[in-house]
Amino acid sequence: MPIGDLRHRITLQKFTTVVNENGFEEEAWQDYETVWASGSNLSGREYYQAATVQAEKTVKFLIRYIEEVDTSMRILFKNKQYNITSIDNMKYTNKYIEIKALEVESSG
């Protein structure tokens, strides 16, 4: 893959317990790592399969391999939040990960 294809910045976030300014614990999303990625919408068969389960707003992200990424995380991309639905270690080479993530509907 040409390095220029990874031209978007995405931020991986983890849901963790943090201590607020009053000393109380609360759960919140915290930035885990910001990485370069390529992003694309689903097309063809993948899109139609997603549509059957109302997941048409799924986006595929390709990033360099990071071992700790899991489906409990989410992605911030272009001021939108995406819940990770699947992770594929491409050809099991530990070089690239394809992440499918579903856009979170805004409540406002």
C-alpha positions in Angstrom: 0.0 0.0 0.0 1.4 3.4 -0.9 2.0 5.5 2.2 0.0 8.4 0.6 -3.2 6.4 0.9 -3.1 6.8 4.7 -4.0 10.5 4.5 -6.7 10.9 7.2 -6.2 11.4 10.9 -8.4 9.3 13.2 -8.4 9.1 16.9 -9.0 5.8 18.7 -10.7 6.2 22.1 -11.2 3.9 25.1 -14.0 4.0 27.6 -12.3 4.3 30.9 -12.8 5.4 34.5 -11.2 8.8 35.3 -11.0 11.0 38.4 -12.7 14.4 37.8 -11.6 17.7 39.3 -13.7 17.0 42.5 -11.9 13.7 43.1 -14.8 11.5 42.1 -14.5 8.6 39.6 -16.6 8.8 36.4 -16.6 6.9 33.2 -15.6 8.8 30.0 -14.1 8.3 26.5 -10.4 9.1 26.5 -8.1 9.5 23.5 -5.9 6.4 23.2 -4.0 7.1 20.0 -4.2 9.3 16.9 -3.0 7.6 13.7 -3.0 8.0 9.9 -5.7 6.0 8.1 -7.4 5.5 4.8 -11.2 5.7 5.0 -13.8 4.4 2.5 -17.5 3.7 2.5 -18.7 0.2 1.9 -19.5 -0.7 -1.7 -21.1 -3.5 -3.7 -21.9 -6.7 -1.8 -20.6 -5.3 1.5 -22.9 -2.3 1.3 -26.0 -4.5 0.5 -25.1 -6.9 3.3 -24.8 -4.0 5.8 -28.1 -2.5 4.6 -29.9 -5.7 5.5 -29.0 -5.1 9.2 -29.5 -1.3 9.0 -25.7 -0.7 9.1 -25.4 1.4 5.9 -23.3 4.0 7.7 -20.4 1.7 8.1 -17.0 3.0 7.1 -13.8 1.0 6.5 -10.6 2.3 8.0 -7.2 0.9 7.2 -4.4 1.7 9.6 -0.9 0.4 10.4 -1.0 -2.5 12.8 -1.6 -1.8 16.5 -1.9 -4.8 18.7 -4.2 -3.3 21.4 -7.1 -2.2 19.2 -10.4 -3.9 20.0 -14.1 -3.6 19.5 -14.7 -1.9 22.8 -13.0 1.2 21.4 -14.5 3.9 19.1 -13.1 6.2 16.4 -13.3 9.9 16.0 -13.1 11.0 12.3 -14.2 14.3 10.8 -16.1 15.3 14.0 -18.1 12.1 13.9 -18.0 9.1 16.3 -17.8 5.5 15.0 -18.3 2.3 17.1 -15.9 -0.4 16.0 -17.8 -3.5 14.7 -14.9 -5.6 13.4 -11.1 -5.7 13.1 -9.2 -7.7 10.5 -5.4 -8.2 10.8 -4.8 -8.1 7.0 -3.4 -11.5 5.9 -2.2 -12.0 9.5 1.0 -10.1 8.6 0.8 -7.6 11.5 1.3 -4.7 9.0 -2.2 -3.3 8.5 -5.6 -3.5 10.2 -8.9 -3.1 8.5 -11.5 -1.7 10.9 -15.2 -1.6 10.1 -17.0 1.0 12.2 -20.6 2.2 12.3 -21.3 5.9 12.6 -23.0 6.8 15.9 -26.2 8.8 15.4 -26.0 12.2 17.0 -28.7 12.9 19.6 -28.9 16.6 18.9 
